[in-house]
């Protein structure tokens, strides 16, 4: 298929190693924390720190990217030999199945998933106004989660080398920033805490300069 390619001031800098036994049970709201050389975490999701949630999602995405590619959310484009190319269009049945799969990670907020679906709705409107059947579909020519066409997969294969910097805002809101060396991208994840006391990813931004 065609790939979907669409502070508080810190008083000190504290480096922590991500181990299950020293994962904070309550959010830290005054310090900027750097999580380096983290290892797989086996604690319950509601005990995850914001950085552990981001790390867990990156691992989940790395391990499930191929499964996500099986959702044929964008129809059209070049067809088999001797067949007329079809104009691009969104298959919302496939979109909803893909979103259900993303939701199964239990690491993304409802707002994030709604925004993800809205991206398809905007794409569908664009295709209706601008019919096309050749080349990358507009708005879907880069990876949605890593905001690039470059090789971010090489970075995901070496998650232990990624440094996560946590910037708490309050007990319900926190930012996590990190840089991927190979593709040269820097990201800012916004996380919110749900009613079950679990940190969830609410948005992903490219803050590369």
Secondary structure as GFF3:
##gff-version 3
##sequence-region A 1 209
A	DSSP	beta_strand	13	17	.	.	.	ID=ss1
A	DSSP	three_ten_helix	20	22	.	.	.	ID=ss2
A	DSSP	beta_strand	32	36	.	.	.	ID=ss3
A	DSSP	three_ten_helix	45	47	.	.	.	ID=ss4
A	DSSP	alpha_helix	50	69	.	.	.	ID=ss5
A	DSSP	beta_strand	74	77	.	.	.	ID=ss6
A	DSSP	beta_strand	86	90	.	.	.	ID=ss7
A	DSSP	alpha_helix	92	103	.	.	.	ID=ss8
A	DSSP	alpha_helix	110	129	.	.	.	ID=ss9
A	DSSP	alpha_helix	153	156	.	.	.	ID=ss10
A	DSSP	three_ten_helix	159	161	.	.	.	ID=ss11
A	DSSP	beta_strand	164	170	.	.	.	ID=ss12
A	DSSP	beta_strand	173	180	.	.	.	ID=ss13
A	DSSP	beta_strand	185	193	.	.	.	ID=ss14
A	DSSP	beta_strand	199	206	.	.	.	ID=ss15
###
